[in-house]
């Protein structure tokens, strides 16, 4: 099963309205911990750009994506 990032974004934005502000980062972290294993790097970055919560979650759970890119740059 494949889910488009646009659909995930819409679902996230809709559900976020029902989550108290104080719990939104934790909710985003939980979602990101699942999506890290499901989405490819490009889609994960796209999802991570939705808002400040997803950006922080992506940096925490998928921060090594940028490290891998930097490593590949040095191999050339």
C-alpha positions as CSV (number, residue, x, y, z in Angstrom):
1,X,0.0,0.0,0.0
2,X,1.3,3.4,-0.9
3,X,0.0,6.6,0.5
4,X,0.7,10.0,-1.1
5,X,2.5,12.6,1.0
6,X,-0.3,15.1,0.1
7,X,-2.9,12.8,1.7
8,X,-0.7,12.3,4.8
9,X,-0.3,16.0,5.1
10,X,-4.0,16.7,4.8
11,X,-4.8,14.0,7.5
12,X,-2.1,15.4,9.7
13,X,-3.4,19.0,9.4
14,X,-6.9,17.9,10.1
15,X,-6.1,15.8,13.1
16,X,-3.7,18.4,14.5
17,X,-6.7,20.7,15.1
18,X,-8.0,18.2,17.7
19,X,-4.7,17.8,19.5
20,X,-4.0,20.3,22.4
21,X,-1.0,22.5,21.6
22,X,1.0,21.1,24.5
23,X,0.7,17.6,23.0
24,X,1.3,18.4,19.3
25,X,5.1,17.8,19.3
26,X,4.7,14.4,20.9
27,X,2.0,13.5,18.4
28,X,4.2,14.6,15.5
29,X,7.1,12.6,17.0
30,X,4.9,9.4,17.1
31,X,3.8,9.9,13.5
32,X,7.4,10.5,12.4
33,X,8.6,7.4,14.1
34,X,6.2,5.3,12.0
35,X,6.8,7.2,8.7
36,X,10.6,6.9,9.0
37,X,10.1,3.2,8.2
38,X,7.5,3.7,5.5
39,X,8.4,6.7,3.4
40,X,11.4,7.2,1.2
41,X,13.8,10.0,1.9
42,X,12.2,12.5,-0.5
43,X,8.7,11.9,0.8
44,X,9.9,12.0,4.4
45,X,11.5,15.4,3.8
46,X,8.4,16.7,2.2
47,X,6.3,15.5,5.1
48,X,8.8,17.0,7.5
49,X,8.3,20.4,6.0
50,X,4.6,20.7,6.9
51,X,5.1,22.7,10.1
52,X,7.5,23.3,13.0
53,X,6.4,20.2,14.7
54,X,7.1,17.8,11.8
55,X,10.4,19.7,11.1
56,X,11.6,19.0,14.6
57,X,10.4,15.4,14.5
58,X,12.2,14.8,11.2
59,X,15.4,16.3,12.6
60,X,15.2,14.0,15.6
61,X,14.2,10.8,13.8
62,X,15.7,11.2,10.4
63,X,18.5,13.6,11.0
64,X,20.9,11.0,9.7
65,X,19.5,11.5,6.2
66,X,21.4,14.8,5.9
67,X,24.5,13.1,7.3
68,X,24.3,10.5,4.7
69,X,24.1,13.1,1.9
70,X,27.1,14.9,3.3
71,X,29.0,11.7,3.5
72,X,28.2,10.9,-0.2
73,X,29.5,14.4,-1.1
74,X,32.9,13.6,0.4
75,X,33.2,10.3,-1.5
76,X,33.5,12.0,-4.9
